[in-house]
Amino acid sequence: MVKKNNPLITALTHFFLIIMSILIILPLVWLVTTSFKSKLELFADPYKLLPESLSLDNFTKAWQYAPFGAYYLNTIITTFVLLLVQLVTVTLAAYAFGRLDFPGKNLLFILFLTQMMITPQSTIYPNYLLVSKLHLLDTKMGMMCPYVASAMGVFLVRQAFMSIPTALEDAGKLDGCNTLQLIWNVFIPQIKTSLLAFSVISVTYHWNEFLWPLLVTETEKSRPLTVGLTVFAQQAEGGAEWGLLMAATLIVSLPLLIAFTLFQKMFVQAFLSSGLKG
């Protein structure tokens, strides 16, 4: 016998979810509407939500005042080149921990996972010294070096490797596949949802990362969007150009917002299929 839900509890749950959704989306709405307001309109009535007219002056000025094109290029290069490197290292390490047998495998895996228990801020000093010794300060490579391996990615993909039946691996070996061919032709098609879930996490994290790029970059040739936005904000703070700041912030965050809006079903399905819940 199916138990019916209490209508009162259902209504309260929906009401709570609606209120929470409004609280979450309201700052984003305020950010978007403020970016279209002129300085005069913003200070005349700061509590007015909708602008009188949709003007792109703030976006034009923000793009002219700071080299956001260079910041975008730096961010795209570091984020997606790092993702490609991580996908290789994560896949190979996960295959070794998930499908191979060798002495000390479990101990090594536990030691490898300790990376997840250490906050990135606590390793900034030794990482900075290493990057400095390698003469990689103020370079894209210097920003990427500490993240070429991901313990969380290895753990996630290893679980996917362990769920693949041994019969598929045996069939690949009978067809004459070597190890790399097995990984590429047999395993990767089976774990693509886990790789997609990890890719979403990696791109989001490194697109928004601030502290480490702030320490290792000094010039526009290597600054990502987050650091560039901070420099822009410091320059605009004296004039209280809040419309420009909101426009610049929207320029930085817009690609991720668009990507999530277009591919949200794929993102959610990837997390559900991989068993990763947030």
N, C-alpha and C positions, 0 to 999 in steps of 0.2 A: 504494500500500500504506500503510495507516494505521499509524503508529508507536505502539506501546503505551507507556503511561507506566510508569515504574519504580515498583513498589509501595512500595519503601522511601522513595523521594522523596515520593510521594503521602502516605504515612503521616506523614513528618516535616513536610511542609507543613501537614497538618491539625493536627498536634500544636502546631506553632508558632502557627497561627491561633487555636487554642483558648486557649493560654496568653496570647496578646496580648489576646484578647477578655475573659478573666478580669481581667487587669490594668487594662483600660479600664473595665469595668463595676463593679469592686469599690469604688472610691470613691463611685460613685453609690448602690450598695447600702448602704454604710456611712452615707452621708448620710440615706437614707430610714429605716433602722432606728434611728439615733441620734435622729432627730426625734421618735420615739415613746417614747423613754426618759425617765424622770424623772431629776432631778438626783441623787438618792440612788442610783438603780440605775446611772447612768452612772459615778459615781465608785467605786462598790463593785466593779464588774468592767468596766473600760473596754474589755477585749478580747472581751467577750461580744457576739456579732453580733446575735442576735435578742432583742428586748425580751420581758419577761415578759408584758406585756399591751399591746394596741394602744390607747393613750390619746391623745386629741386635745387634751390640756391645753396642750401646748407651742404648738400651732397657734392655739388660742384666746387664749392669753396674748400671743403674738407679734402677732396681729391687733389686740389691744387696746392693746398698748404703743406701737405705731407706726401711723400712718394709711396702711396698705397699700392701702386702697380708693382714696385720693387718688393714691397712687403708681401704682397700676394704671391709673387713668384718664389720668393724665399720659402714661404710657408708651404706652398704646394710641393716644391722640390723636396724639402726636408721631410714633410709628412708622408708623402707617397713613396719616395725612395726608401725611407726607413721602414715603411710597411712591407715593401717587397723583400727587403733584407730579413725582416722579422718573420715573414711567412716561410722563408727558406730555413732559417735557424730553428724556428718553432716546429715546423713539420719534421725535420730530420731528428731533432732531439726527442720529440714526442714519439716518433717511430721507434727510436732506440729504447726508450723507457717503456713503451707499450707493447712491443712485439718481439724484442730481442731478449735473450737471457745471457747475462754476463756477471761475473763476481762483483758483489757490492752494489748491484743495481738499485736496490731499495734504499740503501744508505745514501748513495749519491743523489737519488731522487729527493729524499728528505732534505739533504743539504741544499739542493737546488731550490726547493720550495721555500727555504728560509728567506729568500729574496722577497717573498710576498709579505713577510712579517717585518721587514725593515722599511721604514718610511724613506722615500726618495730624498727628503731634506737632510737626513742624517748622513748620506753618502756624498753630499755636494762637495765638501772640502777635498776628500781624496780624489773624486772625479775631476775636480777643477785642477788639482795638482797634476794629474795624469795628462789631461788635455793640454795643459800648459807645457809640460815636458815634451809632448809630441808636437808642439808648435801648431796647435790646431785652434787656438783662440781666435775668435772673430771669423770663424768659418762654418759652413754648413755641416761639414764632417764633425766638427767639434760638438755641435748640437746633437748629432745623432749617435755619437760613440757610446754613451752610457746605456742606450736602449736597444742595442742590436739583438739582445736576447731578452725574452720575456718569460718569467716563471709562470705567470698567470696563463699566458698563451700555451705554454708547454703542458700545463696541467689540464687545460680545457681540451686541447687537441689529443692528448694522451688518452683521455676518457673515450673519445670518439674512436681512436685506433683500437682500443681494447674491446669495443663493442662489435667489431667486424668479425664475422665468422672465419674460422681458420680455413674452411673449405675454399673460400675465395683466394686466399693466399696460396694454397696448395695448387689450385687450378692455374694460377699465374706462373708458378714455378714449373709446372708441367709443360706450359707453353714456351718455356725457355726464357722467362723474364729474369733479369738480374735485379739487384736490390732497388736501384733507382727506377727501373721500369715498373717494378711492383708498386712502388710508392706513387708514381705518376699515373699509371694506367688502372691500377686496382684500388688503391686506398684513397687517393685524393677525391675521386668521384663520390666516394661514400662519406667523406668527412667535410664536404664543401660547406655545409651549413655551419659547422663549428668554425671553419676558417672565416666565413662571412661574419659570424658573430664577433670573433676576435678582431677582424678588420674594422668593424664599426667602433669597437672600444679603442683600438689603437689610433685611428684617425681622429676621433673626437678628443681623446686625451692630448695628443701631440699638436693638434690644431689650436687648442686652448691653453697649452702649457705656457707658463710665464716666467717662473723663477729661474730655472736653469738657462733658458735663452737670454734672460736679462744679464746673467753673470758672464756668459761667454761671448756675447756680441757687443760690439762697440760702434760699428758704423752701419750705414744703410745697406751696404752690400750683402749683409748677412742677417739683419734684423728680421724677425717674423712679425706677423700682424699684431700679436699681443704686446710685444715690446714697442713696436711702432705706435700703437694706440696710446701707450703710456707717455711716450715722448711728446706725442701730439697733445695729449691732455695737459701736460705740464706747460706747454707753450701757450695753450688757449686759456689756461686757468685764470691768468691775470685779467683777461677781458671778459670773464664769465660767459664765454660763448657756449652756453648749454645746448643750443640747437645744433651747433657744429659738433659738439662732443657726442650727442645722441646719433647724429648722422654717421659719424666715424665709427661709433660702436656698432651701428646697424650694418655698415659696410663690412666690418670684421666678422660678424656673426651670421650674416645673411646666407652664405653658402651652406652652412650646416643646417640652418632652418629650412632652406629649400630642399636639401637632400633628404632630410627626415620627413618632410611633408610628402614628397614624391614617392619615397620608398619605405614608408613606415610599416606597411604590411609585411614587406620583405624582412625588415629589421626584426619585427616582433616574431615572425615565423622562425628566423634564424636563431634567436635566443631560446624559443620554446623547443625547437628541434635539438639544440645543443645541450639542453638541460640547464642552461644558465639563467637564473632568475635574479632580478634586481629589486 
